[in-house]
Structures are given as structure tokens and as C-alpha cells.
């Protein structure tokens, strides 16, 4: 397989990194602030906020929206089963890898859980902590 120089990018890590431009043969490599490697988003500050945001974005509108729109039953057992199969793996992937320490990242992931709790019949009006 031929090496594709056009797909190569440089991710400058660290505070004091001067951000020098690199070259591979005659091709200058682009710099990037965020890159995905093995399904994990890594930015130049090694901050995992983008990973948490991507996981929440994938879980909330796509998976929860699909459950909300396509499933007519609001029984606790049905919603919990669908949540644990369709939504939870996205959130756990984020938590297992990055162990979110920032309050905004934890809140972002808990927002998805709150929305799932509101979908269950009888728990929709209760606060998240009581559900």
C-alpha cells in the first residue's frame, strides 16, 4: 500500500511547543488542533472535552431521539433496556477513556441521562436526582 502524505497531519502537544512546520519529502504537513486516533479525539492540550462532547452529541440526538420518536411504550423496563443497549455504550466509552474531570464534561454526560429519565412514564416530572 502506498503511503498517503496528504492525509498526514501534525499535532503539536504541550504548552511550550513552538509549533514548527514539518515536511515529509517534498510535501509540507498541515498542523491540526484536534485529531481522531482509534476513535478517540485528542487535542493539542490533551484535553478530553471534545471526546465527551462528541459522545454526548452522538448519544443525545441520535440514539435518544430515535427511542423517543420510534418507541411508543414509555414503560420503565423498555426504556431502560433500550437506553442500556443504544445510549449507554457511547457514554461509557467516553468515561472509560477520559475519566471526565471538568464539571462541564460531567454535566454534558448527565444531561443525556436526565433526558432518558424524563422519557420514562411517571418519572418525567421528578427531578433527576429522585429518578
ZATOR-96739 format. One record per residue: residue in one letter; x, y, z of N, C-alpha, C in turn; residue number from 0. Coordinates in steps of 0.1 Angstrom, whole numbers, plus 5000, padded with zeros to 4 digits. Atoms other than C-alpha are relative to their C-alpha. Layout:
@residu:A, n_x:X, n_y:Y, n_z:Z, ca_x:X, ca_y:Y, ca_z:Z, c_x:X, c_y:Y, c_z:Z, num:NUM
...
This chain:
@residu:X, n_x:5008, n_y:4988, n_z:5000, ca_x:5000, ca_y:5000, ca_z:5000, c_x:5009, c_y:5012, c_z:5000, num:0
@residu:X, n_x:4992, n_y:4988, n_z:5001, ca_x:5013, ca_y:5034, ca_z:4991, c_x:4997, c_y:5010, c_z:5012, num:1
@residu:X, n_x:5002, n_y:4990, n_z:4989, ca_x:5018, ca_y:5060, ca_z:5019, c_x:4994, c_y:5013, c_z:4995, num:2
@residu:X, n_x:5007, n_y:4988, n_z:5005, ca_x:4994, ca_y:5089, ca_z:5015, c_x:5005, c_y:5012, c_z:5009, num:3
@residu:X, n_x:4995, n_y:4989, n_z:4993, ca_x:5013, ca_y:5121, ca_z:5025, c_x:4989, c_y:5011, c_z:5003, num:4
@residu:X, n_x:5010, n_y:4989, n_z:4998, ca_x:4982, ca_y:5143, ca_z:5021, c_x:4991, c_y:4998, c_z:5012, num:5
@residu:X, n_x:5008, n_y:5003, n_z:4988, ca_x:4964, ca_y:5125, ca_z:5050, c_x:5008, c_y:5002, c_z:5013, num:6
@residu:X, n_x:4992, n_y:4998, n_z:4988, ca_x:4993, ca_y:5132, ca_z:5074, c_x:4998, c_y:5014, c_z:5006, num:7
@residu:X, n_x:5001, n_y:4987, n_z:4994, ca_x:4989, ca_y:5160, ca_z:5099, c_x:5008, c_y:5000, c_z:5013, num:8
@residu:X, n_x:4991, n_y:4998, n_z:4988, ca_x:5010, ca_y:5173, ca_z:5128, c_x:4991, c_y:5005, c_z:5011, num:9
@residu:X, n_x:5007, n_y:4996, n_z:4988, ca_x:4995, ca_y:5176, ca_z:5163, c_x:5011, c_y:5005, c_z:5010, num:10
@residu:X, n_x:4990, n_y:4995, n_z:4991, ca_x:5016, ca_y:5199, ca_z:5184, c_x:4996, c_y:4999, c_z:5015, num:11
@residu:X, n_x:5004, n_y:5002, n_z:4986, ca_x:5015, ca_y:5188, ca_z:5220, c_x:5008, c_y:5008, c_z:5010, num:12
@residu:X, n_x:4992, n_y:4993, n_z:4990, ca_x:5025, ca_y:5207, ca_z:5251, c_x:4998, c_y:5015, c_z:4999, num:13
@residu:X, n_x:5001, n_y:4986, n_z:4999, ca_x:5024, ca_y:5243, ca_z:5263, c_x:5011, c_y:5008, c_z:4992, num:14
@residu:X, n_x:4988, n_y:4993, n_z:5005, ca_x:5059, ca_y:5253, ca_z:5252, c_x:5004, c_y:4995, c_z:4986, num:15
@residu:X, n_x:4997, n_y:5005, n_z:5013, ca_x:5058, ca_y:5236, ca_z:5218, c_x:5000, c_y:5011, c_z:4990, num:16
@residu:X, n_x:5000, n_y:4989, n_z:5009, ca_x:5069, ca_y:5261, ca_z:5192, c_x:4991, c_y:4999, c_z:4987, num:17
@residu:X, n_x:5009, n_y:5002, n_z:5012, ca_x:5046, ca_y:5246, ca_z:5165, c_x:5008, c_y:5001, c_z:4987, num:18
@residu:X, n_x:4992, n_y:4999, n_z:5012, ca_x:5074, ca_y:5242, ca_z:5139, c_x:4993, c_y:4992, c_z:4989, num:19
@residu:X, n_x:5006, n_y:5007, n_z:5011, ca_x:5062, ca_y:5232, ca_z:5105, c_x:5009, c_y:4988, c_z:4995, num:20
@residu:X, n_x:4992, n_y:5012, n_z:5004, ca_x:5073, ca_y:5197, ca_z:5093, c_x:4998, c_y:4997, c_z:4986, num:21
@residu:X, n_x:5000, n_y:5003, n_z:5014, ca_x:5080, ca_y:5183, ca_z:5059, c_x:5002, c_y:4985, c_z:4999, num:22
@residu:X, n_x:4997, n_y:5014, n_z:5003, ca_x:5078, ca_y:5147, ca_z:5046, c_x:5003, c_y:4999, c_z:4985, num:23
@residu:X, n_x:4996, n_y:5000, n_z:5014, ca_x:5098, ca_y:5145, ca_z:5015, c_x:4999, c_y:5014, c_z:4995, num:24
@residu:X, n_x:5002, n_y:4986, n_z:5005, ca_x:5088, ca_y:5175, ca_z:4994, c_x:4987, c_y:5006, c_z:5004, num:25
@residu:X, n_x:5014, n_y:4996, n_z:4996, ca_x:5053, ca_y:5178, ca_z:5010, c_x:5001, c_y:5006, c_z:5014, num:26
@residu:X, n_x:5001, n_y:4994, n_z:4987, ca_x:5047, ca_y:5202, ca_z:5039, c_x:4988, c_y:4995, c_z:5006, num:27
@residu:X, n_x:5011, n_y:5006, n_z:4993, ca_x:5025, ca_y:5187, ca_z:5065, c_x:4991, c_y:5011, c_z:5007, num:28
@residu:X, n_x:5009, n_y:4991, n_z:4993, ca_x:4994, ca_y:5205, ca_z:5079, c_x:5001, c_y:4998, c_z:5015, num:29
@residu:X, n_x:5001, n_y:5001, n_z:4986, ca_x:4991, ca_y:5213, ca_z:5115, c_x:4985, c_y:4999, c_z:5003, num:30
@residu:X, n_x:5014, n_y:5002, n_z:4996, ca_x:4959, ca_y:5203, ca_z:5133, c_x:4999, c_y:5002, c_z:5015, num:31
@residu:X, n_x:5002, n_y:4998, n_z:4986, ca_x:4945, ca_y:5212, ca_z:5167, c_x:4993, c_y:4988, c_z:5007, num:32
@residu:X, n_x:5007, n_y:5011, n_z:4995, ca_x:4923, ca_y:5181, ca_z:5171, c_x:5002, c_y:4989, c_z:4990, num:33
@residu:X, n_x:5000, n_y:5012, n_z:5009, ca_x:4928, ca_y:5146, ca_z:5156, c_x:4993, c_y:4988, c_z:5007, num:34
@residu:X, n_x:5006, n_y:5012, n_z:4995, ca_x:4910, ca_y:5113, ca_z:5159, c_x:5009, c_y:4989, c_z:4997, num:35
@residu:X, n_x:4991, n_y:5012, n_z:5002, ca_x:4931, ca_y:5082, ca_z:5165, c_x:4993, c_y:4988, c_z:5008, num:36
@residu:X, n_x:5006, n_y:5012, n_z:4995, ca_x:4915, ca_y:5048, ca_z:5171, c_x:4986, c_y:5004, c_z:5007, num:37
@residu:X, n_x:5013, n_y:4996, n_z:4995, ca_x:4881, ca_y:5065, ca_z:5177, c_x:5000, c_y:5010, c_z:5011, num:38
@residu:X, n_x:4999, n_y:4991, n_z:4989, ca_x:4894, ca_y:5089, ca_z:5203, c_x:5005, c_y:5014, c_z:4995, num:39
@residu:X, n_x:4996, n_y:4986, n_z:5004, ca_x:4896, ca_y:5127, ca_z:5198, c_x:5010, c_y:5005, c_z:5010, num:40
@residu:X, n_x:4989, n_y:4995, n_z:4992, ca_x:4928, ca_y:5141, ca_z:5211, c_x:5003, c_y:5014, c_z:4995, num:41
@residu:X, n_x:4996, n_y:4986, n_z:5004, ca_x:4936, ca_y:5179, ca_z:5211, c_x:5014, c_y:5003, c_z:5004, num:42
@residu:X, n_x:4987, n_y:4996, n_z:4997, ca_x:4968, ca_y:5197, ca_z:5214, c_x:5003, c_y:5002, c_z:5015, num:43
@residu:X, n_x:4998, n_y:4998, n_z:4985, ca_x:4963, ca_y:5203, ca_z:5252, c_x:4997, c_y:4987, c_z:5007, num:44
@residu:X, n_x:5004, n_y:5013, n_z:4995, ca_x:4954, ca_y:5166, ca_z:5257, c_x:4988, c_y:5001, c_z:5009, num:45
@residu:X, n_x:5013, n_y:4998, n_z:4993, ca_x:4920, ca_y:5178, ca_z:5269, c_x:4990, c_y:4991, c_z:4994, num:46
@residu:X, n_x:5010, n_y:5009, n_z:5006, ca_x:4892, ca_y:5153, ca_z:5265, c_x:4986, c_y:5005, c_z:4999, num:47
@residu:X, n_x:5014, n_y:4993, n_z:5001, ca_x:4863, ca_y:5178, ca_z:5264, c_x:4994, c_y:4997, c_z:4987, num:48
@residu:X, n_x:5006, n_y:5003, n_z:5013, ca_x:4859, ca_y:5172, ca_z:5227, c_x:4995, c_y:4986, c_z:4999, num:49
@residu:X, n_x:5005, n_y:5014, n_z:5000, ca_x:4856, ca_y:5135, ca_z:5233, c_x:4987, c_y:4998, c_z:5007, num:50
@residu:X, n_x:5013, n_y:5000, n_z:4992, ca_x:4829, ca_y:5140, ca_z:5259, c_x:4989, c_y:5006, c_z:4992, num:51
@residu:X, n_x:5010, n_y:4993, n_z:5008, ca_x:4811, ca_y:5165, ca_z:5236, c_x:4995, c_y:4991, c_z:4988, num:52
@residu:X, n_x:5004, n_y:5009, n_z:5011, ca_x:4812, ca_y:5140, ca_z:5207, c_x:4992, c_y:4988, c_z:5004, num:53
@residu:X, n_x:5008, n_y:5012, n_z:4995, ca_x:4799, ca_y:5111, ca_z:5228, c_x:4986, c_y:5005, c_z:5004, num:54
@residu:X, n_x:5013, n_y:4995, n_z:4996, ca_x:4771, ca_y:5132, ca_z:5242, c_x:4991, c_y:5004, c_z:4988, num:55
@residu:X, n_x:5007, n_y:4997, n_z:5013, ca_x:4762, ca_y:5145, ca_z:5207, c_x:4995, c_y:4988, c_z:4993, num:56
@residu:X, n_x:5004, n_y:5013, n_z:5007, ca_x:4761, ca_y:5110, ca_z:5193, c_x:4988, c_y:4993, c_z:5008, num:57
@residu:X, n_x:5010, n_y:5007, n_z:4992, ca_x:4740, ca_y:5097, ca_z:5222, c_x:4987, c_y:5007, c_z:5001, num:58
@residu:X, n_x:5012, n_y:4992, n_z:4997, ca_x:4716, ca_y:5125, ca_z:5228, c_x:4990, c_y:5001, c_z:4987, num:59
@residu:X, n_x:5010, n_y:4998, n_z:5011, ca_x:4700, ca_y:5135, ca_z:5194, c_x:4998, c_y:4987, c_z:4992, num:60
@residu:X, n_x:5001, n_y:5012, n_z:5009, ca_x:4707, ca_y:5103, ca_z:5175, c_x:4992, c_y:4989, c_z:5007, num:61
@residu:X, n_x:5005, n_y:5012, n_z:4993, ca_x:4700, ca_y:5075, ca_z:5200, c_x:4988, c_y:5003, c_z:5008, num:62
@residu:X, n_x:5012, n_y:4997, n_z:4992, ca_x:4676, ca_y:5091, ca_z:5224, c_x:4989, c_y:5005, c_z:4992, num:63
@residu:X, n_x:5010, n_y:4996, n_z:5009, ca_x:4658, ca_y:5108, ca_z:5196, c_x:4993, c_y:4989, c_z:4993, num:64
@residu:X, n_x:5005, n_y:5012, n_z:5006, ca_x:4654, ca_y:5075, ca_z:5179, c_x:4990, c_y:4992, c_z:5009, num:65
@residu:X, n_x:5008, n_y:5007, n_z:4990, ca_x:4640, ca_y:5059, ca_z:5210, c_x:4987, c_y:5008, c_z:5003, num:66
@residu:X, n_x:5011, n_y:4992, n_z:4997, ca_x:4617, ca_y:5088, ca_z:5217, c_x:4990, c_y:5001, c_z:4988, num:67
@residu:X, n_x:5008, n_y:4999, n_z:5012, ca_x:4604, ca_y:5090, ca_z:5181, c_x:4993, c_y:4987, c_z:4996, num:68
@residu:X, n_x:5005, n_y:5013, n_z:5005, ca_x:4600, ca_y:5053, ca_z:5173, c_x:4994, c_y:4991, c_z:5010, num:69
@residu:X, n_x:5005, n_y:5009, n_z:4990, ca_x:4591, ca_y:5036, ca_z:5205, c_x:4988, c_y:5007, c_z:5007, num:70
@residu:X, n_x:5012, n_y:4994, n_z:4994, ca_x:4555, ca_y:5042, ca_z:5217, c_x:4999, c_y:4997, c_z:5015, num:71
@residu:X, n_x:5001, n_y:5004, n_z:4986, ca_x:4559, ca_y:5024, ca_z:5251, c_x:5009, c_y:5009, c_z:5008, num:72
@residu:X, n_x:4992, n_y:4992, n_z:4990, ca_x:4571, ca_y:5046, ca_z:5280, c_x:5002, c_y:4992, c_z:5013, num:73
@residu:X, n_x:4998, n_y:5008, n_z:4988, ca_x:4574, ca_y:5017, ca_z:5304, c_x:5014, c_y:5000, c_z:5004, num:74
@residu:X, n_x:4987, n_y:4999, n_z:4994, ca_x:4604, ca_y:5018, ca_z:5327, c_x:5009, c_y:4989, c_z:4994, num:75
@residu:X, n_x:4991, n_y:5011, n_z:5004, ca_x:4617, ca_y:4983, ca_z:5317, c_x:5004, c_y:5002, c_z:4985, num:76
@residu:X, n_x:4997, n_y:4998, n_z:5015, ca_x:4615, ca_y:4991, ca_z:5279, c_x:5010, c_y:5011, c_z:4998, num:77
@residu:X, n_x:4991, n_y:4989, n_z:5002, ca_x:4632, ca_y:5025, ca_z:5281, c_x:5014, c_y:4997, c_z:5006, num:78
@residu:X, n_x:4987, n_y:5003, n_z:4994, ca_x:4659, ca_y:5012, ca_z:5305, c_x:5008, c_y:4990, c_z:4991, num:79
@residu:X, n_x:4993, n_y:5010, n_z:5009, ca_x:4667, ca_y:4982, ca_z:5282, c_x:5005, c_y:5007, c_z:4987, num:80
@residu:X, n_x:4995, n_y:4993, n_z:5012, ca_x:4669, ca_y:5005, ca_z:5251, c_x:5011, c_y:5009, c_z:5003, num:81
@residu:X, n_x:4989, n_y:4991, n_z:4996, ca_x:4690, ca_y:5030, ca_z:5270, c_x:5013, c_y:4993, c_z:5002, num:82
@residu:X, n_x:4988, n_y:5007, n_z:4997, ca_x:4714, ca_y:5004, ca_z:5282, c_x:5007, c_y:4994, c_z:4988, num:83
@residu:X, n_x:4995, n_y:5006, n_z:5012, ca_x:4718, ca_y:4989, ca_z:5247, c_x:5005, c_y:5011, c_z:4990, num:84
@residu:X, n_x:4997, n_y:4990, n_z:5010, ca_x:4718, ca_y:5021, ca_z:5225, c_x:5008, c_y:5012, c_z:5004, num:85
@residu:X, n_x:4994, n_y:4987, n_z:4995, ca_x:4729, ca_y:5051, ca_z:5246, c_x:5012, c_y:4998, c_z:5009, num:86
@residu:X, n_x:4989, n_y:5002, n_z:4990, ca_x:4750, ca_y:5039, ca_z:5275, c_x:5014, c_y:4997, c_z:4995, num:87
@residu:X, n_x:4987, n_y:5003, n_z:5005, ca_x:4778, ca_y:5024, ca_z:5254, c_x:5008, c_y:5012, c_z:4996, num:88
@residu:X, n_x:4993, n_y:4988, n_z:5004, ca_x:4786, ca_y:5058, ca_z:5239, c_x:5005, c_y:5008, c_z:5012, num:89
@residu:X, n_x:4996, n_y:4992, n_z:4988, ca_x:4787, ca_y:5075, ca_z:5273, c_x:5011, c_y:4993, c_z:5008, num:90
@residu:X, n_x:4990, n_y:5007, n_z:4993, ca_x:4807, ca_y:5047, ca_z:5289, c_x:5014, c_y:5000, c_z:4993, num:91
@residu:X, n_x:4988, n_y:4999, n_z:5008, ca_x:4832, ca_y:5048, ca_z:5261, c_x:5008, c_y:5013, c_z:5003, num:92
@residu:X, n_x:4994, n_y:4987, n_z:4997, ca_x:4839, ca_y:5084, ca_z:5268, c_x:5005, c_y:5000, c_z:5015, num:93
@residu:X, n_x:4995, n_y:5000, n_z:4986, ca_x:4841, ca_y:5079, ca_z:5306, c_x:5011, c_y:4991, c_z:5002, num:94
@residu:X, n_x:4989, n_y:5010, n_z:4997, ca_x:4863, ca_y:5048, ca_z:5305, c_x:5013, c_y:5006, c_z:4995, num:95
@residu:X, n_x:4988, n_y:4996, n_z:5005, ca_x:4888, ca_y:5065, ca_z:5283, c_x:5005, c_y:5013, c_z:5007, num:96
@residu:X, n_x:4995, n_y:4987, n_z:4996, ca_x:4889, ca_y:5101, ca_z:5295, c_x:4998, c_y:5003, c_z:5015, num:97
@residu:X, n_x:5004, n_y:4997, n_z:4986, ca_x:4875, ca_y:5100, ca_z:5331, c_x:4998, c_y:5015, c_z:5002, num:98
@residu:X, n_x:5002, n_y:4986, n_z:5000, ca_x:4860, ca_y:5134, ca_z:5328, c_x:5001, c_y:5007, c_z:5013, num:99
@residu:X, n_x:4997, n_y:4993, n_z:4988, ca_x:4873, ca_y:5158, ca_z:5354, c_x:4993, c_y:5013, c_z:5000, num:100
@residu:X, n_x:5006, n_y:4987, n_z:5001, ca_x:4858, ca_y:5190, ca_z:5342, c_x:4985, c_y:4999, c_z:5003, num:101
@residu:X, n_x:5014, n_y:5000, n_z:4996, ca_x:4824, ca_y:5199, ca_z:5356, c_x:4991, c_y:5001, c_z:4988, num:102
@residu:X, n_x:5008, n_y:4999, n_z:5012, ca_x:4811, ca_y:5209, ca_z:5322, c_x:4999, c_y:4987, c_z:4992, num:103
@residu:X, n_x:5001, n_y:5013, n_z:5006, ca_x:4820, ca_y:5174, ca_z:5308, c_x:4991, c_y:4991, c_z:5007, num:104
@residu:X, n_x:5009, n_y:5009, n_z:4992, ca_x:4802, ca_y:5156, ca_z:5336, c_x:4986, c_y:5005, c_z:4998, num:105
@residu:X, n_x:5013, n_y:4995, n_z:5002, ca_x:4772, ca_y:5179, ca_z:5332, c_x:4995, c_y:4996, c_z:4986, num:106
@residu:X, n_x:5003, n_y:5004, n_z:5013, ca_x:4772, ca_y:5172, ca_z:5295, c_x:4995, c_y:4986, c_z:4999, num:107
@residu:X, n_x:5004, n_y:5014, n_z:5000, ca_x:4770, ca_y:5135, ca_z:5300, c_x:4988, c_y:4997, c_z:5009, num:108
@residu:X, n_x:5012, n_y:5001, n_z:4992, ca_x:4745, ca_y:5138, ca_z:5328, c_x:4987, c_y:5005, c_z:4994, num:109
@residu:X, n_x:5012, n_y:4995, n_z:5008, ca_x:4722, ca_y:5158, ca_z:5305, c_x:4993, c_y:4989, c_z:4992, num:110
@residu:X, n_x:5006, n_y:5011, n_z:5008, ca_x:4718, ca_y:5128, ca_z:5283, c_x:4992, c_y:4990, c_z:5010, num:111
@residu:X, n_x:5007, n_y:5009, n_z:4990, ca_x:4709, ca_y:5106, ca_z:5314, c_x:4987, c_y:5007, c_z:5005, num:112
@residu:X, n_x:5012, n_y:4993, n_z:4996, ca_x:4684, ca_y:5133, ca_z:5325, c_x:4989, c_y:4999, c_z:4990, num:113
@residu:X, n_x:5010, n_y:5000, n_z:5010, ca_x:4667, ca_y:5133, ca_z:5292, c_x:4994, c_y:4986, c_z:4999, num:114
@residu:X, n_x:5005, n_y:5013, n_z:5000, ca_x:4664, ca_y:5095, ca_z:5292, c_x:4990, c_y:4997, c_z:5012, num:115
@residu:X, n_x:5009, n_y:5002, n_z:4989, ca_x:4649, ca_y:5096, ca_z:5327, c_x:4986, c_y:5007, c_z:4998, num:116
@residu:X, n_x:5013, n_y:4993, n_z:5003, ca_x:4622, ca_y:5121, ca_z:5315, c_x:4992, c_y:4992, c_z:4990, num:117
@residu:X, n_x:5007, n_y:5007, n_z:5010, ca_x:4612, ca_y:5097, ca_z:5288, c_x:4992, c_y:4989, c_z:5007, num:118
@residu:X, n_x:5007, n_y:5011, n_z:4993, ca_x:4600, ca_y:5071, ca_z:5314, c_x:4987, c_y:5005, c_z:5006, num:119
@residu:X, n_x:5014, n_y:4997, n_z:4995, ca_x:4563, ca_y:5072, ca_z:5323, c_x:5001, c_y:5001, c_z:5015, num:120
@residu:X, n_x:5000, n_y:4999, n_z:4986, ca_x:4559, ca_y:5085, ca_z:5358, c_x:5012, c_y:5007, c_z:5006, num:121
@residu:X, n_x:4988, n_y:4994, n_z:4996, ca_x:4595, ca_y:5098, ca_z:5361, c_x:5002, c_y:5013, c_z:4994, num:122
@residu:X, n_x:4997, n_y:4988, n_z:5008, ca_x:4592, ca_y:5127, ca_z:5337, c_x:4999, c_y:5013, c_z:5008, num:123
@residu:X, n_x:5002, n_y:4988, n_z:4992, ca_x:4581, ca_y:5152, ca_z:5363, c_x:5009, c_y:5001, c_z:5012, num:124
@residu:X, n_x:4991, n_y:5000, n_z:4989, ca_x:4605, ca_y:5142, ca_z:5390, c_x:5014, c_y:5006, c_z:4997, num:125
@residu:X, n_x:4987, n_y:4996, n_z:5002, ca_x:4639, ca_y:5158, ca_z:5394, c_x:5010, c_y:4988, c_z:4997, num:126
@residu:X, n_x:4990, n_y:5011, n_z:5004, ca_x:4669, ca_y:5138, ca_z:5380, c_x:5005, c_y:4992, c_z:5012, num:127
@residu:X, n_x:4994, n_y:5006, n_z:4988, ca_x:4683, ca_y:5131, ca_z:5415, c_x:4990, c_y:4990, c_z:5006, num:128
@residu:X, n_x:5010, n_y:5009, n_z:4994, ca_x:4650, ca_y:5114, ca_z:5426, c_x:4996, c_y:4989, c_z:4991, num:129
@residu:X, n_x:5004, n_y:5011, n_z:5010, ca_x:4645, ca_y:5093, ca_z:5394, c_x:5009, c_y:4989, c_z:5000, num:130
